[in-house]
């Protein structure tokens, strides 16, 4: 089970790293484009802003998904402990 969690954490880390690289490259290219093409108008800036916003939203969703996975793992652990505890109580009451 730990290897599954580790591989999941690795996948999430890779996704976050890719999103961070994309965000930084978009920011850099946006700065270069804005300096080089000031006369092109607001259309290109708006497209870049939308792309950055979409990537930020995707990153937030990935983070939320990672938190949800952690919470589910914790709840599963609590349920196993509760069932073990009830089993021990059942054995104790029988003898």
C-alpha positions, 0 to 999 in steps of 0.5 A, spaced: 500 500 500 505 504 501 508 503 494 501 505 491 501 511 495 508 513 493 507 512 486 501 517 487 505 522 490 510 522 485 505 522 479 502 528 483 509 531 484 510 531 477 504 534 475 505 540 479 512 541 477 509 540 469 504 546 471 509 550 475 514 550 469 508 551 464 506 557 468 513 560 468 514 559 461 507 562 460 509 568 464 516 569 461 513 568 454 508 573 456 513 578 458 517 577 452 511 578 447 508 584 451 515 588 450 516 585 443 508 587 440 506 592 444 502 594 438 498 588 437 493 590 442 489 586 448 487 580 444 494 576 445 494 579 452 487 576 454 489 569 451 495 569 455 491 571 461 486 566 460 491 560 459 495 562 465 488 562 469 486 555 466 493 553 469 492 556 475 485 553 476 488 546 474 493 546 479 488 548 484 484 542 482 490 537 483 492 540 490 485 539 492 485 532 489 491 530 493 488 533 499 482 528 498 486 522 497 490 524 503 484 524 507 481 518 504 487 514 506 487 517 513 479 515 514 481 508 512 486 507 517 481 510 522 476 505 520 481 499 520 483 501 527 476 502 530 474 495 527 480 492 530 478 495 537 471 492 536 474 486 535 478 486 541 472 488 545 468 482 542 474 477 544 474 481 551 467 480 553 466 473 551 472 471 556 
